Amino acid sequence: MSPPSEGRAPGPATGAASDPVPVPWAEAVRGVAERAGLDPRLVTVERLQPERPGAASSGAARAAASHRTAPHGTAPHGTADYRAEAGRLTVRGTDAVAASVALSRYVRTHLGTRLTWQRPQVGLCPLPDAPRTAVSSPHEVRYYLNVVTFGYSTPFWDWDRWEREIDWMALHGITHPLMLVGHEAVLGETFRRSGLPDAEAAEWLGGAAHFPWTFMGGMHSFGGPLPVRWAERRVDLARRILGRMRELGMTPVLPAFGGHVPPALVDDPAARPEGDPDADPKADPDADPDSGARRPGSEHPAGEIEWQGWRIPLLHPESRRFQELFATFAQVQRELLGPGSGYFAVDPYIESVPPSGDVEYLRAAGRGTYRALAAADPDAVWVLQGWPFHYKGAFWTPDRVAAYLRDVPADATLVLDLWGEHVPLHTALLADGAPLAGRPWVWCALHNFGGRPALFGDLRGLVRDAHTLPDGVPHLRGVGLAPEAIENNEVFYELATDLAWDDAPRSPADLDAWLDRFVLDRYGLTLPEVGGPEPVASGPAGENGSDPARVALRAWHTITATLYADGRTRSVPTPVIARPWAAGLPFPAQRSAGEAIVGARPTPSSDVDAENDPAIAASLPRLAEAARDLGAVLDTLPDSVPGPARDVLAADVAELTGHVLAQGTRVHVRGILAAARDGDPDNVRAHMDRLRADLLALDDLAGARPETRVATWTDAARAWGATDAERAAMEREARSLVSVWGEQHNGLHDYSGRHWQGLVRDLYLPRWQAWADWLADAAASGPVPPDADPGVLRERIVAIEEAWRNGTAPGPGAGTGAGTSDR
């Protein structure tokens, strides 16, 4: 790899030569290039001086970017360009992330490869010449990740996987990633320093995959125990992650203390009754300076919040106890993870109702939280989600929302409009005259819930939103992605990250061209009559011949016209993971994930989306044809297409075929129930045979790829353990999250269900079989009524689920100490 001195800053953004000046982040960008498959010796990294707002560009940079301006006149917050000549690539940027984006644009445009989750590398090849091409972003903040992504996707990742993800962030322009790795170690040490015994702290923290909900104050003491060396190794991993993010100039958003504590830490030893000889009024910030007595109403007693049946003590942020624990937490976090970036995430009531609805209570709570943050870091920015104001909208009336942040400086907050593509809150919360008017904010797409399998996304809606966001709502600071799980629906995430830059689609025609280019690059295909990177219009073009590129575009025209059509902001629910629980269809009893719950307790199966809409069912024959088209492309790919592109195409064929299979099982489920209503046990069993065949076919499809095998997930979990007992505990934790989730009959049962080999065959199929057997036995005595007693069925279902959750399947991490050194 070239030495850092080869990165140089040319001075003005004109491209004029100057004496080489070291660029501190040049080596980091070349590292991204090397891991993407390029020869770093052929890559030069230089600095571009950022343009002053209102200053005119000049020279080559102005010429390259003259046709693009930041939307709404906003000055760019990241600018870069690339140029290739004589086999060498020069990338220039105002910062490392912008330079990495320019690198990705060169690879995409001139090497015909998108660097994505599924295809993180390009094959080593000569670097073709390219004219200087510029790209810039109007967004200062480009946010990434959700708190629960650290449960649904990343809890068992090692450094190799995190390194790939950080590269993905850089190549896709992320500036402000949420970073939760190691937080359990910080929180546990905070509790221990505050007097909680080690065993009690470990029990409260629970298991690895469920820890994000402990951080948010949703649950505690579930799963685990964590391995003995877990904290040590996680802190080491967190330091490596943060080190790489900082090398690339990112601003990691670290967690802060929300006040959720074990009961033993609620009592404040300083808040003792008057007359206590051990009390020291001078040390009490709430004491009257003259009399030493505590001011009336200054006790700030702890409250309690509830989530999914868990009850969690919550310290009032203005209490002495909260302030002390927050200070301890901040000190521990600095000791273990180094200095923060100034951005801190804390959401004490993410899906819970605060202990009091009194506006003065809420005002004091917000004031106390900011007071603790500012004491730990005078320049702290409080990053908070708008999610509670939607999810518990009945509680969060405008006066309560306004009161909560009334005493917090506007420039010390950053509000995330978390589900902007489906339930945007910025107009109601952040516009002039709204409860949070004047506060900086970030529009986010949440998209995925729980990692459940679904091909969906409103692509045209993304384009529309990206270019209308600032209208009428000032102080937009940026855009972001906050998915509950990642590594899915790559077309959605590629488009969403592209839209943060000025070379993105701005119209339906632009989007059509973008989609065509996406498909061709994804599969390494070229249209014969084009032969280069120029896009072609989308449409049913296959009638012109059977060329693989034309057939692939035809298939994707169907896919984008159905699964990614206008308004597809909600996932397409899969019946496969629905929990059969009574003598009726499981679907109507299930609420839509993410929608606000008003009053009623969630049903046992409230984890799967509501009944599918007719348009998706009607599209299945077309989607089956699209799957066959992509399969035919796979069978006829030219030899020039590289192996990684074949792998991506094979994965797409399997996923689309799996979608069609899964949606088709609705017919069999309804057939089973109809036969039971007719008192026809033989027909119940016949429909179950058809359902079994489809589920086994779905399981086989999933088994063809490591990323859709449950063993991949459990092996990664087991690899963190050093003993048989630790590995078994880690596997049980991993299995719990994607099945029962928590305790039996919780409102998130199967919330994180997946179309994975080992889940379909060994959990979902046995459940459906038990349901069909129970209905067939009942139908032998006559028609089965909807209100048939389900007691026996439910005992069977629970037994099947617990047997699967407690099962083990030793893999690569099963050997003594295997797989632990690089984590």
N, C-alpha and C positions, 0 to 999 in steps of 0.2 A: 504494500500500500504506500502511496506517495506520502512524503513527510508533510506535516502541517504547513510548512513554509510555502508549499506550492499553491495553497489557497491564498489569493491576494485580492486586495481591494483596488479597483482601477480608479478610484476617485469619483468624478462626476459620472452620472448615469448615461454618458454618451458613448461608452465603449472605448474612449481614448486610452492609450497606454499610459502607464505610470509606473513608478518604482514599486516592486512587489511589497505589499504590506500584509503581514499575517492576518488571516481571518480565523478567529478562535474556534468557529464551528465548522470549518472546512473539513476537518478530519471526520467529524460526525456525519456530515452529508455524504462524504465518499464511502463511509461505512454502510450507509443505507444503499448506496449504489452497488457496492460489492455484494451485499446480501441479496440484492435483487438480481444478481447474475452478471453485472457489468464488470469489466476489468477496471479497477479504480485507478490504475496507472494511466488510463486514457481519459480520465475525468478531472477537469480543473474546476475548482470552486472559487468564485470571487464574490466580493460584496458589492451590492448596489446601494448607493446613498439614498435613503428614503426621500421622496419628494415632499417639499413643504406644501401644505394646503394652499391651493391657488396658484402654485408655481407651474410654469409651463414646462413640459418635457422638451428635450431637444435631441438632435442627432438621431442615431439609430434607434434608441429606445422610444423616442416620440414617434418615429415612423412606424415602428412595429406595433405600437399600441394606439395609433391615432384613431382607429375605427372603434375603439372600446373606451367607454368611460364608466366610472363607478356609478351605480344606480343613484338617482336622486341627488347627484352632485356631491356625494360623499367622497372624501379623500381616501385613497387606498390605504389599507393597513397591512398589506403584505404585497410586495411586487417582486417579480423574478422574470428571468428570461433564459433562453438556451440558444446555443449555436453550435453546430458541428461542422468540422472542416478537416480534411486530410486524416480521417480516422480518429480524431479527438473531439471530445464533447466539452464545451465550456458552459457551466451553469452559474448564473449570477442571481443573487437575491438580497433583499433587505434583511433577511433573517434566514435561519436554517430551515424552518418549515416551508417558507415560500420557495427557497431553492429546491427543496425536496419535491414540491409540487411541480416545479418546472422540469425536474428530472423525470417525474412520472409522465408528464405531457410529451416529452421527447420519446420515451419508450412506447407510449401509446400511438403516437402519430407516425413515427418513423421505423419502429420495430414491430408494429402491429400487435402489441400485447398490452392488455390492461393488467396491472398488478393488483390483485384482489386477494381476499381470504383464500379462495380456492386455488389461485394461481399466483403465488407470491414472487415468482422468479421468471425471468426471461432467459432463453437459452443464450449461451455465450456466442456472440457473432460480431462481425465487423460493424462499426458505427457509421451509418450512411451520413452524408452531408445534409445539413439542415440550415435554412436561413434563420437569422435571429428572430425569435418569436417570444412575445411577452405575455404575461398573465398577472393579474392582480385581484385582490379581494377588497371589497368595501367594509368587511366585517372585522372589527378588532378582536372579538371573541368568537372562536369556533369550538364549541363545547362538545364533549363526548363522554358517554357512558351514564348508566343509571346505577344507583346504589345496589339494586338487586341483580345487576349483571354480574356482580361479584359472587352471587349465589347460583344463578342459572347457567352461567357460561364459564367463568374463570376460576372457581374456588380451588381447583387442583392443578392449575397450570404451573409449569416449571419455567425456568429462565428462558429456555429456547423458545417456548411459545410466547412468553411475554415480549421477547425481543422482536419476534415477527409482528406482534400487534403494535408495538411502538413504531416499527418501520411503517406499518400500514397507516398509523396516525399521521406520521410525517408526510408520507406520499399523498395523503388525502387532505392535508392542510389543517389538522387539528392543532389548536393552540392551548386549550384548557381541558385536559383530561381529568376526570375524577379518579382519585387514586386511594383505594381503600385497603390495599394489601398491607398487612402488618398492624392494622388498627386494633385487632383483638389483643395483640401483645401490649400495645400502648394502654388500652383500657384495663386489661388485667393488672398491669404494673401500677396503674393509677389506683385501682381498688386496693391492692396490697399495701401500697405506701399509706393509704388512708385507714389501714387497720383491719382490712378483711383478710381472714386466713386464706392461704393458697388454695386449699381444697374448695372453699366456698366460691372464690373467684373463678376457678376453673369450671365449677358446676354451673355458675350463672352464665358464663360465656357460651357454653354448649358446643355444638359441632361446627365444622368448617363451612359447609354449604348454607347453613341457616344463619350464620353470623350477621349478614346484612340486616336482618330483621331485629336482631338484638341491638345493633348500632342505632337503628331508627326507633327503638323503644316499642317494637311490636311484640317481641317474645323474649324468652330467656330460658335457660336450663333445658334446652332440647338438643338431643344428639350428644356426641362426644362419648368419652372424654377425648380431647385432642392428644396427639402423641406427646411424649415427654419433651422432645426437642422441637416441637412445632413452633413455639414462639421464637426461639433462636434462629431457626431456619427461615421463618417468614420475615423476620426483621432483616436478615441478610438479603433475601429476595427483594424486599421493599426498597432497600438501599440501592440495589442494582437498577431497579426500575426507575426510581427517582433520579439516580445519577444519569441514566441514559436520556430521560425526558429533559433534564436540565441541560445536558450537552447539546440537545437539539433545540434549545431555546423555548421549550414548552413551559407552561405555567400550571403545574399540577394543583388541582383543587383537593386539599386534604380535609379529612373529617374533623369536626370539633365535638366537644362534649355537650350533649343535649340535656343532661340532668336525670337520665334514667339510671337508677341505682338499685342494688339489692336492698332488702329491708334493713339489714344490719347497718347500712351506711346512711340511713335517713336522719338519725338523730345527730344533732350538732352539739358536741360537748361544750361549746362556748355559750350556747343558748340555754342557760340554766335558770331556774327560778330565782327571784330576788332573795337575797339572804344567803345564797350558796357561798360558803367561805372560799371556794375555789374559783369563783367567777372573777373575771378581770374586766371591768367595764371599759378600761382604756383600750383593750384589744378588740372591742366590739364596735363595728362601724355604725350599728343602729342605736348605740347608746347615746343618751343625752349628755353633752360634754360637761354640764354643770352638776346634775344630780347623779349621773352614772346609771340611771334607770333606763330601761328600753322604752323607746317611743311607742305609743299606742299603735297597734296595727303593723308593727315592724317585724313581727315574728315570722311572717311568710311561711306558714306550715306547708309541709310537703303534701302533694295531692296524689292521685292515682289515675292512670289511664287504662283503657282496655282495648285489646285487639285480638279478634278471632279466639276469644276465650282466655287469653293470657292477660293477667293484671300486673301492671308494672308501676312501682312507686316513682314519682316524678318530683324532683326538687323544684321549688319555685326559683326562677333565675335571679331574683333579687335577694334571696336568702344568703346568709353568710356561708352556709354549708355548700351551696352551689358555687359561689365565687371561689371558695377555697379548693374545691375539687376541680373546678375548671383550671385554676392556676397550676395545680399539680399535674393535671392532664397535659397542659401546654408544655410544661417543663419536661415531662417524660417523652412527649412526642419529639421535642427538639433533641433530647439526648439520644433517642433511638434512631430517628429518621433524618436528623439534620434540620436546618432552618426551613421554615415554610415559605410559600410563594406569596403569602398575603391573602390568598383566597381560601375560605373555609366553608365547608358544607355543614349545616346543622338544621334539622327539621324535627323538632320535638314532637309534633302532632301529625305525622305524615298521613296516617289513616285512622287516627283516634280523635275523640273529642277532648279538648282541654278540660282540666278539672273544674273550671268555672267559666261561665259565659259572660261574667261581668266585664264590661269594657275596661274598667280600671285595672282589674286583674290582668287582662290580656295586655294592656298598655305597659304595666309593670313587668310582665314576662318578657316582652320584646326589649324593653329598656335594659333589663338585667342581662339578657343574653348578649346584647351589644356591649354593655359595660365590661363583661368578662372577656369578650373578644378583643376589645380595644386595650384592655389591661395586658393581655398576652401579646398583642401586636398592634401598636397605635395606627398602623396603616391597613388594618384588616378589612377585607370585603366579605360580608356575610352573603354566601350563595344559598338561596333558599328556593324551594320548589313551590310553584303555584298549585301543585296537585291537591293539597288539602282543601283549597278553596273551591275545587270542583267536587272532589270525592265526598266531602262532608259539607256540601253547599248549603244544606238546611241550617247548619250551625253557623257557618261563616257568612253572616250577613254583612252588608257593606260597612256598617258602623264598627263591627268587630274586626274586620280586615284592616280598616283604617287605624283603629286603636292599637292593634298589635305592633305596628311599625311607626307609630306617630313620633316617638322620641328617638328614632334611629335615623341618623343622617342619610339622605337619599343616596349620596355618592359612596356610602359605605355598604350598599346592598347591590345584589345582582339577582333579579328575579327570573327564574326559569319557567317559561310558558311550556310546560313539559309535554303536553299532548296536542301540540299546535295544529297538527294536520287533521285532527278529528274534533277536539273540543278546545278551540283557541280561547284563551282567557284575556288576551291583552286588551281588547276593546273594552271589556267590562271592568278590568282591574287597573289598567295602566294608562289609558287615554286621559286627556285633560278632563278634570272633574271626577274621575274615577277614584276609588279608595287608595290606590297606590300610585297616583299620578306623580310624574316627575322622577320616578325611579328607573335606573338602567335595567334593561331586560334582554333576554335571549329567547328567540323562538326556537323550539325544539320539536323534532318528530320523535314520538315514542315508538310507534309502529308495532313492535313485537311484545306480546305478553307471555311470560313464563317459558319461552322456548318452544311453545307448542308448534307443531308443523302446520304451516299454512303458506301458500303462494298468493300474495296479495300486495296491493299498494296502489294509491291513486297517483300515478306518475304525472299526469297533466295538472293535478292539483298542486303537486310540489312546485312545478314550474310557475304556476299562477301565484302561489304564496310567496315564492322567493322574490318576485318582482313587485309585489304590492304591500309587503310587510310594513314599511315605514309610513305608509299613508295614514294619516290621522292619529297615529300613536307615536309620539316622540320618544327619544332616548333609546331607540333600538341599538344595542351594543353588538349583537351578532346573532348567529344561528348555531344550532347544535343538533346532536342525535342523542337520545336518551332511551335506547331500547332495553327492555328487560333481559333480552338474550340476543346474542349476535351470531355471525356466521350463517345467516339465512337471507334469502331474497336479495342476492347481490345486486340485481338491477336497481332496486330501490335505494340501497345505500350508496352505490356508485353515482347515481343521479343526484341524490341529496347532497353529497359532498362536492360534486362538480358545481352545483348551483351556488356555492359560496364564492365562486370565482367568476370573472367577467367573460370567460370564454364559454359559458354555459348556455344551454338553450333558453331562448326568451319568447318563443312562440310555438304553437302546435307544429308548424313546419320544421322548426329547429329541432323539436323533440323527436319527430319522425326520423330525421337524419341522424340524430344522436343514437336512437335505438338501433338503426341499421348498423352504424359503426360499432356499437356495443356488441351486437351479435356476431359480426364478422371477426372482430378482434378476439372475442371470447373463444371462438372455435378455430381460429387461424385460417379463415377462409377469405377468398378474394373473388369478386365478380369478374368473369372473364372480360366483359366489355368495358370494365372500369380499370381493373388491374392495379389500382393504387388505393390511397387512403380516402379518396373522395367518396362521400356517402351517396346512397341511392334512396329513392323514396320507398317508404314501407308500403306494403300492400300484398294482396294475394298474387304474388308474382310467379308462383310455381307453374302457372299455365304455360310459361314461355319455355319450359324445359325441365329436366331433372337435375340440373347442375346443383351440387350440394349447397352452395351459397344461397341459391334461389329457394331451395326447399327449406333451409334453415330459416330464412327470412319469412317464408310463408307460415311456418310453424309459430314463429314469434309474433307475427301479426295476429294470429288467433289468441295467443297467450296474453298479449297486451290489450287486446280488445275485450277480454273477459276477466281474467284474474287481476290485471293491473289497469282496469278501466276507470273512468271517471266515477268518483264516489266510493271507490273500494278502499276506504280508510279503516275498515274493520277486518279482522282475520276471518277466513272461511273456516267455520268450525268443523272438526273432524269427529264423526260419530264413533270412530274406533276406540277413542279413549273415554267415551261416556261410561259412567258407572251404572250398570243395570241394578236396580234397587227395589223395584216393585213390579206389579202386574200392569205397567203402563209404559209408554215411550219415555225413555230418559230425557229426551231433548226439551220438552216444554217446561220442565221443572228447573231448568238451569238458567241463571242470569247471564248477562253479557259481561265478560271480564272487563274491568276498568270502569264500568258505569257506577254511578253513585247508588248506594244502598240506602233506602229511606225506611227506617222503622223495622221492617221484618228481618228476622234472623235468617241468614243464608241457609239454603237447603243443602243437604249432604253432597249434592252434585253441582254446586254453584260455580264450579271451576271451568266448565266448558261453555263456549258461546251458545247463544240462543239458537233455535231451529234455523236451519239454512234457508236462504231465500230462493224463490223459484228460478231466478236468472242463472244462478250457479248450477243448479241441477240441470237446467235446459242446455247449458254449455258443455256438459260432459261428453257427448258424442264428438263435438268439435275438438275438445281437448284431447280425447283419445286419438283422433286423427293427427293432431299436432305431435303427440308422443310417438306415433308411428313414423311420422315424417322425420323427427329428430333421430329416431332409431335407424332409419334408412340412411341418413347422413352419416351416422357413426359407422355403418357398415361399408360406406363408399368413400370415406375420407381419403383424399390423395396422400401419397407417401410424404409429401412435403410438409404436412401438418405435424407439428411436434407432439410428442407424447403427452405433455401436460394439457394441451388443448383437447386431446382425445379423452383424458380423464375427466375434464370439466364437462364435456358433452355427455359422457356416460353418466355422470352424476345428475345432470339435468334430465336425461331420459328416465333415470330411476325415480327421481323426485316427482316428475310430472305423471309418470305411470302410477306411482304410489298415490298421488292425489286422486286420480280417476278411480283407482281401486277403492280407496278409503271412502270417497263420497258415494260410490256405488253400494257400499254395505248398508246404507239406509234402507234400500229395498228389501234386503234380507231380514233386517231387524223388524221392519213393519210386517213382513210376511210371517215371521214367527209369532208376533203378537196377534195378527188376524186369525191365524190358525188356532191359537189358544182361545180366542173369543168364540170360535166355532166349535170348540170341544174336539179338535182333530189332532191328537198327539202325533200321528204319523207325519202329518204335514208340518208340524212344529219341527220335527227332527229333520225333515227334508230341507226346510229352509235353513236350519242350522248347519247342515252339511255344506250348503252353498256358502254360507258365511265363513265357515271354517276354511274352505278352500281359498277364499279371497284373502283371509287373514294370513294364512300360511304363505301365499304368494307375496303378500306385502312384507312379511318377515324375511323371505328370501331376497327380495329386492334390497332391503336395508342391509342385509348381511354382506352384500357385494362391496360395501364401502366402509372403511374403518370409522369414519366420523358418524355413522348411523348404526353403530353396534353398541349395545349397552356395556359390553366388556371394555370398550375403549374408555368409557366414563369411569367404570369401577376400577379398572387397572390404574388409571391416573390417580384415583383416590387412595388405593392401596399402596401405591409407591411412596406415599408420605409416611407410612408406618415403618417402624424398625422391628416390631415383634408381631407374632401372630395375632395377639390381642389388639394391638394398635391397628393392624391392617383390617381386621374384622370390623372394628368400630368405624373406621373410615369408609369401608364399603357399605355398611348399614346406613350411614349418613347419606352417602351418594344415592343409594337406592330409595331412601325415604323421600328425598326431594322430588324425584321424578315419578313417584307413585302416590303413596298416601299423603305425602308432603309433611304433615305433622302427626298429631294424634288422630285416631280414628274419628270420623264424623265431623272433622273440622271443615270450615267453609272453603278451603283451598285443596280439597281432595282431588288428585289428578290434575291440578292446575298446571303442572309442568310436564304433563304427559307428552311422549314423543313417539314417532313412528320409528322406533329403534328395534333392531333384531335383539331378541331377548326380553323386550317389553311386550311386543305384539304376541309372540308365540307363548311366552311363559306367564304373562299376567292378563292381558286383555282377552286373549282367546279362552283361557280357563274361566274367566268371569262370564263371558257370553255363553259358554257351554253350560255353566252352572245355572244361569238364568233360563236357558232353553230346556234343560233337564227338569228344572222345577216347574216350568209351565207345562211341559209334556206330561209330567206325572199328574199335575192338577187337571189337565184336559182329559185324562183318561176317565175322569168321573163326570165330565160334562163341561160346558162352556166356563171359562175362567173369567170372573168379573173383575173390573178394574180395582175394586177394593179388597181383593183377596189378601189374606193375612200374609205379609212378606217375612215373617219372623225367621222361618227356616232358611229362606233364600239369603237373608242378610247375614246370618251366622256363617253360611258357606262363603259368601263374598269376602267377609272380613278374614276368615281363615285363609283364603287364597292370597289375599293381599299381604297378610302378616308373614305367611310362608315365603312369599317372594321378597318382601323387604328384608327378612332375616337370612335369606339365602346367601351363599358365597360362591364365587366362581374365580378361584385363584388364577392370576395371569402373570405378566412379566414382573409385577411388583411383589410377588409372593415369596421370593427367596429372601434370606436373611440380609437385611440392609439394602436390598436391590432398589435401584432407581432413586436413591435419596441424595446422592452427592451433588447433583446439579440443580437441586431445588432450592 
